[in-house]
Amino acid sequence: MPEGVAVIALVLFLLRAKYGANPYIPMRLLHGRGFGVMHLLNFLFGAAAIGFGALIPLYAHDRFEIPVLESGTLLAARAVGR
C-alpha cells in the first residue's frame, strides 16, 4: 500500500515538474550527467554509512570487551543523538 502511494506521488510530482507553470523543481535540473553522478555518490556514501554503522557493536565488543547486549545498545544511543 505505501509503495502505491509513493508511485502515485512520484507521477504527480513529475507531471507537475514537466507541465506546471511554476514547478517545485524544474525538469532541467533533473536531467544531465551531474544529477546522475551526484545521485550515485549520495547512494554510495549512504550505503557506506549504514554498512559501517552496523560494525559499531562488533568493534565495541572486540576492542573494548563490552558485552554483546550492551554493545548493541550503542546503536540506540547513536540514533537518539541524531
mmCIF file of the N, C-alpha and C atoms, coordinates in Angstrom:
data_MODEL
# 
_entry.id   MODEL 
# 
loop_
_atom_site.group_PDB 
_atom_site.id 
_atom_site.type_symbol 
_atom_site.label_atom_id 
_atom_site.label_alt_id 
_atom_site.label_comp_id 
_atom_site.label_asym_id 
_atom_site.label_entity_id 
_atom_site.label_seq_id 
_atom_site.pdbx_PDB_ins_code 
_atom_site.Cartn_x 
_atom_site.Cartn_y 
_atom_site.Cartn_z 
_atom_site.occupancy 
_atom_site.B_iso_or_equiv 
_atom_site.pdbx_formal_charge 
_atom_site.auth_seq_id 
_atom_site.auth_comp_id 
_atom_site.auth_asym_id 
_atom_site.auth_atom_id 
_atom_site.pdbx_PDB_model_num 
ATOM 1   N N  . MET A 1 1  ? 0.815  -1.205 0.000   1.00 0.00 ? 1  MET A N  1 
ATOM 2   C CA . MET A 1 1  ? 0.000  0.000  0.000   1.00 0.00 ? 1  MET A CA 1 
ATOM 3   C C  . MET A 1 1  ? 0.857  1.268  0.000   1.00 0.00 ? 1  MET A C  1 
ATOM 4   N N  . PRO A 1 2  ? 1.873  1.399  0.896   1.00 0.00 ? 2  PRO A N  1 
ATOM 5   C CA . PRO A 1 2  ? 2.693  2.614  0.864   1.00 0.00 ? 2  PRO A CA 1 
ATOM 6   C C  . PRO A 1 2  ? 3.460  2.768  -0.450  1.00 0.00 ? 2  PRO A C  1 
ATOM 7   N N  . GLU A 1 3  ? 3.816  1.633  -1.076  1.00 0.00 ? 3  GLU A N  1 
ATOM 8   C CA . GLU A 1 3  ? 4.521  1.714  -2.346  1.00 0.00 ? 3  GLU A CA 1 
ATOM 9   C C  . GLU A 1 3  ? 3.638  2.337  -3.409  1.00 0.00 ? 3  GLU A C  1 
ATOM 10  N N  . GLY A 1 4  ? 2.357  1.993  -3.392  1.00 0.00 ? 4  GLY A N  1 
ATOM 11  C CA . GLY A 1 4  ? 1.416  2.566  -4.352  1.00 0.00 ? 4  GLY A CA 1 
ATOM 12  C C  . GLY A 1 4  ? 1.273  4.072  -4.173  1.00 0.00 ? 4  GLY A C  1 
ATOM 13  N N  . VAL A 1 5  ? 1.230  4.501  -2.931  1.00 0.00 ? 5  VAL A N  1 
ATOM 14  C CA . VAL A 1 5  ? 1.129  5.933  -2.643  1.00 0.00 ? 5  VAL A CA 1 
ATOM 15  C C  . VAL A 1 5  ? 2.396  6.643  -3.125  1.00 0.00 ? 5  VAL A C  1 
ATOM 16  N N  . ALA A 1 6  ? 3.551  6.010  -2.923  1.00 0.00 ? 6  ALA A N  1 
ATOM 17  C CA . ALA A 1 6  ? 4.810  6.606  -3.357  1.00 0.00 ? 6  ALA A CA 1 
ATOM 18  C C  . ALA A 1 6  ? 4.873  6.723  -4.875  1.00 0.00 ? 6  ALA A C  1 
ATOM 19  N N  . VAL A 1 7  ? 4.396  5.707  -5.576  1.00 0.00 ? 7  VAL A N  1 
ATOM 20  C CA . VAL A 1 7  ? 4.401  5.747  -7.042  1.00 0.00 ? 7  VAL A CA 1 
ATOM 21  C C  . VAL A 1 7  ? 3.471  6.840  -7.545  1.00 0.00 ? 7  VAL A C  1 
ATOM 22  N N  . ILE A 1 8  ? 2.292  6.942  -6.949  1.00 0.00 ? 8  ILE A N  1 
ATOM 23  C CA . ILE A 1 8  ? 1.336  7.986  -7.353  1.00 0.00 ? 8  ILE A CA 1 
ATOM 24  C C  . ILE A 1 8  ? 1.921  9.375  -7.078  1.00 0.00 ? 8  ILE A C  1 
ATOM 25  N N  . ALA A 1 9  ? 2.557  9.546  -5.923  1.00 0.00 ? 9  ALA A N  1 
ATOM 26  C CA . ALA A 1 9  ? 3.166  10.835 -5.593  1.00 0.00 ? 9  ALA A CA 1 
ATOM 27  C C  . ALA A 1 9  ? 4.290  11.175 -6.567  1.00 0.00 ? 9  ALA A C  1 
ATOM 28  N N  . LEU A 1 10 ? 5.075  10.176 -6.970  1.00 0.00 ? 10 LEU A N  1 
ATOM 29  C CA . LEU A 1 10 ? 6.150  10.412 -7.933  1.00 0.00 ? 10 LEU A CA 1 
ATOM 30  C C  . LEU A 1 10 ? 5.594  10.833 -9.288  1.00 0.00 ? 10 LEU A C  1 
ATOM 31  N N  . VAL A 1 11 ? 4.547  10.152 -9.733  1.00 0.00 ? 11 VAL A N  1 
ATOM 32  C CA . VAL A 1 11 ? 3.937  10.507 -11.020 1.00 0.00 ? 11 VAL A CA 1 
ATOM 33  C C  . VAL A 1 11 ? 3.373  11.925 -10.971 1.00 0.00 ? 11 VAL A C  1 
ATOM 34  N N  . LEU A 1 12 ? 2.676  12.255 -9.902  1.00 0.00 ? 12 LEU A N  1 
ATOM 35  C CA . LEU A 1 12 ? 2.135  13.610 -9.776  1.00 0.00 ? 12 LEU A CA 1 
ATOM 36  C C  . LEU A 1 12 ? 3.250  14.656 -9.714  1.00 0.00 ? 12 LEU A C  1 
ATOM 37  N N  . PHE A 1 13 ? 4.315  14.346 -9.018  1.00 0.00 ? 13 PHE A N  1 
ATOM 38  C CA . PHE A 1 13 ? 5.448  15.268 -8.945  1.00 0.00 ? 13 PHE A CA 1 
ATOM 39  C C  . PHE A 1 13 ? 6.057  15.504 -10.319 1.00 0.00 ? 13 PHE A C  1 
ATOM 40  N N  . LEU A 1 14 ? 6.278  14.413 -11.067 1.00 0.00 ? 14 LEU A N  1 
ATOM 41  C CA . LEU A 1 14 ? 6.879  14.546 -12.392 1.00 0.00 ? 14 LEU A CA 1 
ATOM 42  C C  . LEU A 1 14 ? 5.959  15.294 -13.353 1.00 0.00 ? 14 LEU A C  1 
ATOM 43  N N  . LEU A 1 15 ? 4.649  15.043 -13.273 1.00 0.00 ? 15 LEU A N  1 
ATOM 44  C CA . LEU A 1 15 ? 3.715  15.782 -14.128 1.00 0.00 ? 15 LEU A CA 1 
ATOM 45  C C  . LEU A 1 15 ? 3.732  17.266 -13.787 1.00 0.00 ? 15 LEU A C  1 
ATOM 46  N N  . ARG A 1 16 ? 3.762  17.578 -12.517 1.00 0.00 ? 16 ARG A N  1 
ATOM 47  C CA . ARG A 1 16 ? 3.802  18.981 -12.099 1.00 0.00 ? 16 ARG A CA 1 
ATOM 48  C C  . ARG A 1 16 ? 5.107  19.646 -12.538 1.00 0.00 ? 16 ARG A C  1 
ATOM 49  N N  . ALA A 1 17 ? 6.216  18.905 -12.406 1.00 0.00 ? 17 ALA A N  1 
ATOM 50  C CA . ALA A 1 17 ? 7.508  19.466 -12.790 1.00 0.00 ? 17 ALA A CA 1 
ATOM 51  C C  . ALA A 1 17 ? 7.613  19.682 -14.294 1.00 0.00 ? 17 ALA A C  1 
ATOM 52  N N  . LYS A 1 18 ? 6.964  18.807 -15.063 1.00 0.00 ? 18 LYS A N  1 
ATOM 53  C CA . LYS A 1 18 ? 7.084  18.902 -16.519 1.00 0.00 ? 18 LYS A CA 1 
ATOM 54  C C  . LYS A 1 18 ? 6.083  19.878 -17.130 1.00 0.00 ? 18 LYS A C  1 
ATOM 55  N N  . TYR A 1 19 ? 4.844  19.877 -16.652 1.00 0.00 ? 19 TYR A N  1 
ATOM 56  C CA . TYR A 1 19 ? 3.797  20.656 -17.294 1.00 0.00 ? 19 TYR A CA 1 
ATOM 57  C C  . TYR A 1 19 ? 3.291  21.829 -16.473 1.00 0.00 ? 19 TYR A C  1 
ATOM 58  N N  . GLY A 1 20 ? 3.677  21.931 -15.231 1.00 0.00 ? 20 GLY A N  1 
ATOM 59  C CA . GLY A 1 20 ? 3.181  23.004 -14.376 1.00 0.00 ? 20 GLY A CA 1 
ATOM 60  C C  . GLY A 1 20 ? 3.788  24.352 -14.742 1.00 0.00 ? 20 GLY A C  1 
ATOM 61  N N  . ALA A 1 21 ? 3.034  25.405 -14.468 1.00 0.00 ? 21 ALA A N  1 
ATOM 62  C CA . ALA A 1 21 ? 3.525  26.752 -14.775 1.00 0.00 ? 21 ALA A CA 1 
ATOM 63  C C  . ALA A 1 21 ? 4.696  27.121 -13.871 1.00 0.00 ? 21 ALA A C  1 
ATOM 64  N N  . ASN A 1 22 ? 4.593  26.815 -12.600 1.00 0.00 ? 22 ASN A N  1 
ATOM 65  C CA . ASN A 1 22 ? 5.654  27.085 -11.629 1.00 0.00 ? 22 ASN A CA 1 
ATOM 66  C C  . ASN A 1 22 ? 5.999  25.791 -10.893 1.00 0.00 ? 22 ASN A C  1 
ATOM 67  N N  . PRO A 1 23 ? 6.830  24.943 -11.496 1.00 0.00 ? 23 PRO A N  1 
ATOM 68  C CA . PRO A 1 23 ? 7.140  23.657 -10.855 1.00 0.00 ? 23 PRO A CA 1 
ATOM 69  C C  . PRO A 1 23 ? 8.002  23.848 -9.609  1.00 0.00 ? 23 PRO A C  1 
ATOM 70  N N  . TYR A 1 24 ? 7.898  22.888 -8.700  1.00 0.00 ? 24 TYR A N  1 
ATOM 71  C CA . TYR A 1 24 ? 8.718  22.925 -7.486  1.00 0.00 ? 24 TYR A CA 1 
ATOM 72  C C  . TYR A 1 24 ? 10.196 22.835 -7.851  1.00 0.00 ? 24 TYR A C  1 
ATOM 73  N N  . ILE A 1 25 ? 10.506 21.899 -8.740  1.00 0.00 ? 25 ILE A N  1 
ATOM 74  C CA . ILE A 1 25 ? 11.865 21.714 -9.238  1.00 0.00 ? 25 ILE A CA 1 
ATOM 75  C C  . ILE A 1 25 ? 11.779 21.652 -10.756 1.00 0.00 ? 25 ILE A C  1 
ATOM 76  N N  . PRO A 1 26 ? 12.454 22.544 -11.457 1.00 0.00 ? 26 PRO A N  1 
ATOM 77  C CA . PRO A 1 26 ? 12.420 22.492 -12.917 1.00 0.00 ? 26 PRO A CA 1 
ATOM 78  C C  . PRO A 1 26 ? 13.035 21.191 -13.438 1.00 0.00 ? 26 PRO A C  1 
ATOM 79  N N  . MET A 1 27 ? 12.449 20.641 -14.473 1.00 0.00 ? 27 MET A N  1 
ATOM 80  C CA . MET A 1 27 ? 12.925 19.369 -15.023 1.00 0.00 ? 27 MET A CA 1 
ATOM 81  C C  . MET A 1 27 ? 14.358 19.475 -15.538 1.00 0.00 ? 27 MET A C  1 
ATOM 82  N N  . ARG A 1 28 ? 14.791 20.638 -15.943 1.00 0.00 ? 28 ARG A N  1 
ATOM 83  C CA . ARG A 1 28 ? 16.154 20.774 -16.454 1.00 0.00 ? 28 ARG A CA 1 
ATOM 84  C C  . ARG A 1 28 ? 17.186 20.454 -15.376 1.00 0.00 ? 28 ARG A C  1 
ATOM 85  N N  . LEU A 1 29 ? 16.795 20.585 -14.106 1.00 0.00 ? 29 LEU A N  1 
ATOM 86  C CA . LEU A 1 29 ? 17.712 20.249 -13.023 1.00 0.00 ? 29 LEU A CA 1 
ATOM 87  C C  . LEU A 1 29 ? 17.796 18.746 -12.785 1.00 0.00 ? 29 LEU A C  1 
ATOM 88  N N  . LEU A 1 30 ? 16.782 18.002 -13.242 1.00 0.00 ? 30 LEU A N  1 
ATOM 89  C CA . LEU A 1 30 ? 16.756 16.560 -13.032 1.00 0.00 ? 30 LEU A CA 1 
ATOM 90  C C  . LEU A 1 30 ? 17.373 15.792 -14.193 1.00 0.00 ? 30 LEU A C  1 
ATOM 91  N N  . HIS A 1 31 ? 17.812 16.488 -15.217 1.00 0.00 ? 31 HIS A N  1 
ATOM 92  C CA . HIS A 1 31 ? 18.436 15.851 -16.369 1.00 0.00 ? 31 HIS A CA 1 
ATOM 93  C C  . HIS A 1 31 ? 19.921 16.125 -16.343 1.00 0.00 ? 31 HIS A C  1 
ATOM 94  N N  . GLY A 1 32 ? 20.633 15.336 -17.075 1.00 0.00 ? 32 GLY A N  1 
ATOM 95  C CA . GLY A 1 32 ? 22.049 15.597 -17.233 1.00 0.00 ? 32 GLY A CA 1 
ATOM 96  C C  . GLY A 1 32 ? 22.925 14.676 -16.411 1.00 0.00 ? 32 GLY A C  1 
ATOM 97  N N  . ARG A 1 33 ? 24.182 14.740 -16.747 1.00 0.00 ? 33 ARG A N  1 
ATOM 98  C CA . ARG A 1 33 ? 25.149 13.856 -16.121 1.00 0.00 ? 33 ARG A CA 1 
ATOM 99  C C  . ARG A 1 33 ? 25.415 14.226 -14.669 1.00 0.00 ? 33 ARG A C  1 
ATOM 100 N N  . GLY A 1 34 ? 25.417 15.508 -14.358 1.00 0.00 ? 34 GLY A N  1 
ATOM 101 C CA . GLY A 1 34 ? 25.719 15.938 -12.995 1.00 0.00 ? 34 GLY A CA 1 
ATOM 102 C C  . GLY A 1 34 ? 24.740 15.397 -11.974 1.00 0.00 ? 34 GLY A C  1 
ATOM 103 N N  . PHE A 1 35 ? 23.474 15.373 -12.332 1.00 0.00 ? 35 PHE A N  1 
ATOM 104 C CA . PHE A 1 35 ? 22.456 14.863 -11.409 1.00 0.00 ? 35 PHE A CA 1 
ATOM 105 C C  . PHE A 1 35 ? 22.671 13.376 -11.146 1.00 0.00 ? 35 PHE A C  1 
ATOM 106 N N  . GLY A 1 36 ? 22.938 12.622 -12.204 1.00 0.00 ? 36 GLY A N  1 
ATOM 107 C CA . GLY A 1 36 ? 23.138 11.183 -12.045 1.00 0.00 ? 36 GLY A CA 1 
ATOM 108 C C  . GLY A 1 36 ? 24.371 10.856 -11.223 1.00 0.00 ? 36 GLY A C  1 
ATOM 109 N N  . VAL A 1 37 ? 25.454 11.589 -11.471 1.00 0.00 ? 37 VAL A N  1 
ATOM 110 C CA . VAL A 1 37 ? 26.699 11.350 -10.735 1.00 0.00 ? 37 VAL A CA 1 
ATOM 111 C C  . VAL A 1 37 ? 26.511 11.667 -9.250  1.00 0.00 ? 37 VAL A C  1 
ATOM 112 N N  . MET A 1 38 ? 25.886 12.784 -8.956  1.00 0.00 ? 38 MET A N  1 
ATOM 113 C CA . MET A 1 38 ? 25.679 13.145 -7.549  1.00 0.00 ? 38 MET A CA 1 
ATOM 114 C C  . MET A 1 38 ? 24.724 12.176 -6.865  1.00 0.00 ? 38 MET A C  1 
ATOM 115 N N  . HIS A 1 39 ? 23.728 11.693 -7.598  1.00 0.00 ? 39 HIS A N  1 
ATOM 116 C CA . HIS A 1 39 ? 22.804 10.709 -7.028  1.00 0.00 ? 39 HIS A CA 1 
ATOM 117 C C  . HIS A 1 39 ? 23.547 9.407  -6.711  1.00 0.00 ? 39 HIS A C  1 
ATOM 118 N N  . LEU A 1 40 ? 24.436 8.987  -7.609  1.00 0.00 ? 40 LEU A N  1 
ATOM 119 C CA . LEU A 1 40 ? 25.229 7.782  -7.379  1.00 0.00 ? 40 LEU A CA 1 
ATOM 120 C C  . LEU A 1 40 ? 26.156 7.956  -6.177  1.00 0.00 ? 40 LEU A C  1 
ATOM 121 N N  . LEU A 1 41 ? 26.817 9.094  -6.080  1.00 0.00 ? 41 LEU A N  1 
ATOM 122 C CA . LEU A 1 41 ? 27.695 9.348  -4.935  1.00 0.00 ? 41 LEU A CA 1 
ATOM 123 C C  . LEU A 1 41 ? 26.918 9.368  -3.619  1.00 0.00 ? 41 LEU A C  1 
ATOM 124 N N  . ASN A 1 42 ? 25.749 9.979  -3.631  1.00 0.00 ? 42 ASN A N  1 
ATOM 125 C CA . ASN A 1 42 ? 24.909 10.012 -2.438  1.00 0.00 ? 42 ASN A CA 1 
ATOM 126 C C  . ASN A 1 42 ? 24.514 8.602  -2.017  1.00 0.00 ? 42 ASN A C  1 
ATOM 127 N N  . PHE A 1 43 ? 24.172 7.766  -2.992  1.00 0.00 ? 43 PHE A N  1 
ATOM 128 C CA . PHE A 1 43 ? 23.814 6.377  -2.695  1.00 0.00 ? 43 PHE A CA 1 
ATOM 129 C C  . PHE A 1 43 ? 25.003 5.622  -2.103  1.00 0.00 ? 43 PHE A C  1 
ATOM 130 N N  . LEU A 1 44 ? 26.184 5.787  -2.697  1.00 0.00 ? 44 LEU A N  1 
ATOM 131 C CA . LEU A 1 44 ? 27.364 5.062  -2.216  1.00 0.00 ? 44 LEU A CA 1 
ATOM 132 C C  . LEU A 1 44 ? 27.774 5.502  -0.809  1.00 0.00 ? 44 LEU A C  1 
ATOM 133 N N  . PHE A 1 45 ? 27.764 6.810  -0.553  1.00 0.00 ? 45 PHE A N  1 
ATOM 134 C CA . PHE A 1 45 ? 28.105 7.288  0.781   1.00 0.00 ? 45 PHE A CA 1 
ATOM 135 C C  . PHE A 1 45 ? 27.065 6.854  1.816   1.00 0.00 ? 45 PHE A C  1 
ATOM 136 N N  . GLY A 1 46 ? 25.800 6.863  1.449   1.00 0.00 ? 46 GLY A N  1 
ATOM 137 C CA . GLY A 1 46 ? 24.764 6.394  2.369   1.00 0.00 ? 46 GLY A CA 1 
ATOM 138 C C  . GLY A 1 46 ? 24.906 4.916  2.674   1.00 0.00 ? 46 GLY A C  1 
ATOM 139 N N  . ALA A 1 47 ? 25.191 4.120  1.639   1.00 0.00 ? 47 ALA A N  1 
ATOM 140 C CA . ALA A 1 47 ? 25.383 2.678  1.854   1.00 0.00 ? 47 ALA A CA 1 
ATOM 141 C C  . ALA A 1 47 ? 26.594 2.420  2.741   1.00 0.00 ? 47 ALA A C  1 
ATOM 142 N N  . ALA A 1 48 ? 27.658 3.188  2.540   1.00 0.00 ? 48 ALA A N  1 
ATOM 143 C CA . ALA A 1 48 ? 28.848 3.022  3.380   1.00 0.00 ? 48 ALA A CA 1 
ATOM 144 C C  . ALA A 1 48 ? 28.556 3.407  4.825   1.00 0.00 ? 48 ALA A C  1 
ATOM 145 N N  . ALA A 1 49 ? 27.816 4.482  5.027   1.00 0.00 ? 49 ALA A N  1 
ATOM 146 C CA . ALA A 1 49 ? 27.496 4.910  6.390   1.00 0.00 ? 49 ALA A CA 1 
ATOM 147 C C  . ALA A 1 49 ? 26.650 3.865  7.114   1.00 0.00 ? 49 ALA A C  1 
ATOM 148 N N  . ILE A 1 50 ? 25.691 3.298  6.414   1.00 0.00 ? 50 ILE A N  1 
ATOM 149 C CA . ILE A 1 50 ? 24.858 2.258  7.033   1.00 0.00 ? 50 ILE A CA 1 
ATOM 150 C C  . ILE A 1 50 ? 25.692 1.006  7.299   1.00 0.00 ? 50 ILE A C  1 
ATOM 151 N N  . GLY A 1 51 ? 26.545 0.650  6.335   1.00 0.00 ? 51 GLY A N  1 
ATOM 152 C CA . GLY A 1 51 ? 27.387 -0.539 6.498   1.00 0.00 ? 51 GLY A CA 1 
ATOM 153 C C  . GLY A 1 51 ? 28.369 -0.407 7.643   1.00 0.00 ? 51 GLY A C  1 
ATOM 154 N N  . PHE A 1 52 ? 29.042 0.734  7.721   1.00 0.00 ? 52 PHE A N  1 
ATOM 155 C CA . PHE A 1 52 ? 29.993 0.940  8.814   1.00 0.00 ? 52 PHE A CA 1 
ATOM 156 C C  . PHE A 1 52 ? 29.271 1.062  10.153  1.00 0.00 ? 52 PHE A C  1 
ATOM 157 N N  . GLY A 1 53 ? 28.085 1.629  10.137  1.00 0.00 ? 53 GLY A N  1 
ATOM 158 C CA . GLY A 1 53 ? 27.317 1.758  11.375  1.00 0.00 ? 53 GLY A CA 1 
ATOM 159 C C  . GLY A 1 53 ? 26.960 0.405  11.966  1.00 0.00 ? 53 GLY A C  1 
ATOM 160 N N  . ALA A 1 54 ? 26.761 -0.579 11.105  1.00 0.00 ? 54 ALA A N  1 
ATOM 161 C CA . ALA A 1 54 ? 26.431 -1.919 11.594  1.00 0.00 ? 54 ALA A CA 1 
ATOM 162 C C  . ALA A 1 54 ? 27.633 -2.588 12.258  1.00 0.00 ? 54 ALA A C  1 
ATOM 163 N N  . LEU A 1 55 ? 28.825 -2.102 11.985  1.00 0.00 ? 55 LEU A N  1 
ATOM 164 C CA . LEU A 1 55 ? 30.025 -2.696 12.581  1.00 0.00 ? 55 LEU A CA 1 
ATOM 165 C C  . LEU A 1 55 ? 30.374 -2.119 13.952  1.00 0.00 ? 55 LEU A C  1 
ATOM 166 N N  . ILE A 1 56 ? 29.690 -1.078 14.377  1.00 0.00 ? 56 ILE A N  1 
ATOM 167 C CA . ILE A 1 56 ? 29.992 -0.449 15.666  1.00 0.00 ? 56 ILE A CA 1 
ATOM 168 C C  . ILE A 1 56 ? 29.845 -1.430 16.833  1.00 0.00 ? 56 ILE A C  1 
ATOM 169 N N  . PRO A 1 57 ? 28.751 -2.196 16.935  1.00 0.00 ? 57 PRO A N  1 
ATOM 170 C CA . PRO A 1 57 ? 28.666 -3.147 18.061  1.00 0.00 ? 57 PRO A CA 1 
ATOM 171 C C  . PRO A 1 57 ? 29.755 -4.216 18.017  1.00 0.00 ? 57 PRO A C  1 
ATOM 172 N N  . LEU A 1 58 ? 30.120 -4.669 16.821  1.00 0.00 ? 58 LEU A N  1 
ATOM 173 C CA . LEU A 1 58 ? 31.181 -5.668 16.710  1.00 0.00 ? 58 LEU A CA 1 
ATOM 174 C C  . LEU A 1 58 ? 32.514 -5.104 17.182  1.00 0.00 ? 58 LEU A C  1 
ATOM 175 N N  . TYR A 1 59 ? 32.802 -3.877 16.769  1.00 0.00 ? 59 TYR A N  1 
ATOM 176 C CA . TYR A 1 59 ? 34.043 -3.231 17.198  1.00 0.00 ? 59 TYR A CA 1 
ATOM 177 C C  . TYR A 1 59 ? 34.052 -3.013 18.714  1.00 0.00 ? 59 TYR A C  1 
ATOM 178 N N  . ALA A 1 60 ? 32.951 -2.568 19.259  1.00 0.00 ? 60 ALA A N  1 
ATOM 179 C CA . ALA A 1 60 ? 32.877 -2.337 20.705  1.00 0.00 ? 60 ALA A CA 1 
ATOM 180 C C  . ALA A 1 60 ? 33.056 -3.639 21.482  1.00 0.00 ? 60 ALA A C  1 
ATOM 181 N N  . HIS A 1 61 ? 32.498 -4.706 20.958  1.00 0.00 ? 61 HIS A N  1 
ATOM 182 C CA . HIS A 1 61 ? 32.619 -5.997 21.632  1.00 0.00 ? 61 HIS A CA 1 
ATOM 183 C C  . HIS A 1 61 ? 34.046 -6.528 21.549  1.00 0.00 ? 61 HIS A C  1 
ATOM 184 N N  . ASP A 1 62 ? 34.660 -6.443 20.378  1.00 0.00 ? 62 ASP A N  1 
ATOM 185 C CA . ASP A 1 62 ? 36.000 -6.996 20.212  1.00 0.00 ? 62 ASP A CA 1 
ATOM 186 C C  . ASP A 1 62 ? 37.084 -6.129 20.852  1.00 0.00 ? 62 ASP A C  1 
ATOM 187 N N  . ARG A 1 63 ? 36.999 -4.833 20.659  1.00 0.00 ? 63 ARG A N  1 
ATOM 188 C CA . ARG A 1 63 ? 38.083 -3.943 21.105  1.00 0.00 ? 63 ARG A CA 1 
ATOM 189 C C  . ARG A 1 63 ? 37.994 -3.619 22.598  1.00 0.00 ? 63 ARG A C  1 
ATOM 190 N N  . PHE A 1 64 ? 36.789 -3.297 23.061  1.00 0.00 ? 64 PHE A N  1 
ATOM 191 C CA . PHE A 1 64 ? 36.627 -2.858 24.442  1.00 0.00 ? 64 PHE A CA 1 
ATOM 192 C C  . PHE A 1 64 ? 36.005 -3.924 25.344  1.00 0.00 ? 64 PHE A C  1 
ATOM 193 N N  . GLU A 1 65 ? 35.732 -5.098 24.780  1.00 0.00 ? 65 GLU A N  1 
ATOM 194 C CA . GLU A 1 65 ? 35.163 -6.236 25.508  1.00 0.00 ? 65 GLU A CA 1 
ATOM 195 C C  . GLU A 1 65 ? 33.869 -5.881 26.224  1.00 0.00 ? 65 GLU A C  1 
ATOM 196 N N  . ILE A 1 66 ? 33.066 -5.063 25.572  1.00 0.00 ? 66 ILE A N  1 
ATOM 197 C CA . ILE A 1 66 ? 31.729 -4.739 26.086  1.00 0.00 ? 66 ILE A CA 1 
ATOM 198 C C  . ILE A 1 66 ? 30.829 -5.933 25.786  1.00 0.00 ? 66 ILE A C  1 
ATOM 199 N N  . PRO A 1 67 ? 29.987 -6.345 26.724  1.00 0.00 ? 67 PRO A N  1 
ATOM 200 C CA . PRO A 1 67 ? 29.082 -7.474 26.446  1.00 0.00 ? 67 PRO A CA 1 
ATOM 201 C C  . PRO A 1 67 ? 28.222 -7.215 25.200  1.00 0.00 ? 67 PRO A C  1 
ATOM 202 N N  . VAL A 1 68 ? 27.804 -8.302 24.581  1.00 0.00 ? 68 VAL A N  1 
ATOM 203 C CA . VAL A 1 68 ? 27.109 -8.217 23.294  1.00 0.00 ? 68 VAL A CA 1 
ATOM 204 C C  . VAL A 1 68 ? 25.855 -7.360 23.381  1.00 0.00 ? 68 VAL A C  1 
ATOM 205 N N  . LEU A 1 69 ? 25.032 -7.572 24.395  1.00 0.00 ? 69 LEU A N  1 
ATOM 206 C CA . LEU A 1 69 ? 23.789 -6.800 24.512  1.00 0.00 ? 69 LEU A CA 1 
ATOM 207 C C  . LEU A 1 69 ? 24.077 -5.317 24.707  1.00 0.00 ? 69 LEU A C  1 
ATOM 208 N N  . GLU A 1 70 ? 25.044 -5.000 25.522  1.00 0.00 ? 70 GLU A N  1 
ATOM 209 C CA . GLU A 1 70 ? 25.382 -3.595 25.756  1.00 0.00 ? 70 GLU A CA 1 
ATOM 210 C C  . GLU A 1 70 ? 26.003 -2.956 24.519  1.00 0.00 ? 70 GLU A C  1 
ATOM 211 N N  . SER A 1 71 ? 26.792 -3.698 23.775  1.00 0.00 ? 71 SER A N  1 
ATOM 212 C CA . SER A 1 71 ? 27.374 -3.128 22.557  1.00 0.00 ? 71 SER A CA 1 
ATOM 213 C C  . SER A 1 71 ? 26.304 -2.886 21.502  1.00 0.00 ? 71 SER A C  1 
ATOM 214 N N  . GLY A 1 72 ? 25.264 -3.691 21.498  1.00 0.00 ? 72 GLY A N  1 
ATOM 215 C CA . GLY A 1 72 ? 24.148 -3.456 20.581  1.00 0.00 ? 72 GLY A CA 1 
ATOM 216 C C  . GLY A 1 72 ? 23.372 -2.208 20.916  1.00 0.00 ? 72 GLY A C  1 
ATOM 217 N N  . THR A 1 73 ? 23.344 -1.845 22.185  1.00 0.00 ? 73 THR A N  1 
ATOM 218 C CA . THR A 1 73 ? 22.614 -0.638 22.577  1.00 0.00 ? 73 THR A CA 1 
ATOM 219 C C  . THR A 1 73 ? 23.355 0.639  22.171  1.00 0.00 ? 73 THR A C  1 
ATOM 220 N N  . LEU A 1 74 ? 24.602 0.524  21.746  1.00 0.00 ? 74 LEU A N  1 
ATOM 221 C CA . LEU A 1 74 ? 25.320 1.703  21.251  1.00 0.00 ? 74 LEU A CA 1 
ATOM 222 C C  . LEU A 1 74 ? 24.616 2.301  20.036  1.00 0.00 ? 74 LEU A C  1 
ATOM 223 N N  . LEU A 1 75 ? 23.998 1.462  19.223  1.00 0.00 ? 75 LEU A N  1 
ATOM 224 C CA . LEU A 1 75 ? 23.273 1.969  18.059  1.00 0.00 ? 75 LEU A CA 1 
ATOM 225 C C  . LEU A 1 75 ? 22.043 2.755  18.486  1.00 0.00 ? 75 LEU A C  1 
ATOM 226 N N  . ALA A 1 76 ? 21.406 2.344  19.575  1.00 0.00 ? 76 ALA A N  1 
ATOM 227 C CA . ALA A 1 76 ? 20.239 3.084  20.063  1.00 0.00 ? 76 ALA A CA 1 
ATOM 228 C C  . ALA A 1 76 ? 20.672 4.466  20.554  1.00 0.00 ? 76 ALA A C  1 
ATOM 229 N N  . ALA A 1 77 ? 21.798 4.537  21.242  1.00 0.00 ? 77 ALA A N  1 
ATOM 230 C CA . ALA A 1 77 ? 22.291 5.823  21.718  1.00 0.00 ? 77 ALA A CA 1 
ATOM 231 C C  . ALA A 1 77 ? 22.664 6.729  20.534  1.00 0.00 ? 77 ALA A C  1 
ATOM 232 N N  . ARG A 1 78 ? 23.211 6.150  19.494  1.00 0.00 ? 78 ARG A N  1 
ATOM 233 C CA . ARG A 1 78 ? 23.559 6.935  18.300  1.00 0.00 ? 78 ARG A CA 1 
ATOM 234 C C  . ARG A 1 78 ? 22.314 7.464  17.606  1.00 0.00 ? 78 ARG A C  1 
ATOM 235 N N  . ALA A 1 79 ? 21.249 6.674  17.600  1.00 0.00 ? 79 ALA A N  1 
ATOM 236 C CA . ALA A 1 79 ? 20.014 7.087  16.953  1.00 0.00 ? 79 ALA A CA 1 
ATOM 237 C C  . ALA A 1 79 ? 19.346 8.231  17.731  1.00 0.00 ? 79 ALA A C  1 
ATOM 238 N N  . VAL A 1 80 ? 19.436 8.207  19.043  1.00 0.00 ? 80 VAL A N  1 
ATOM 239 C CA . VAL A 1 80 ? 18.852 9.259  19.857  1.00 0.00 ? 80 VAL A CA 1 
ATOM 240 C C  . VAL A 1 80 ? 19.611 10.573 19.649  1.00 0.00 ? 80 VAL A C  1 
ATOM 241 N N  . GLY A 1 81 ? 20.913 10.480 19.432  1.00 0.00 ? 81 GLY A N  1 
ATOM 242 C CA . GLY A 1 81 ? 21.730 11.665 19.261  1.00 0.00 ? 81 GLY A CA 1 
ATOM 243 C C  . GLY A 1 81 ? 21.497 12.400 17.963  1.00 0.00 ? 81 GLY A C  1 
ATOM 244 N N  . ARG A 1 82 ? 20.827 11.809 17.015  1.00 0.00 ? 82 ARG A N  1 
ATOM 245 C CA . ARG A 1 82 ? 20.593 12.467 15.722  1.00 0.00 ? 82 ARG A CA 1 
ATOM 246 C C  . ARG A 1 82 ? 19.492 13.405 15.806  1.00 0.00 ? 82 ARG A C  1 
# 
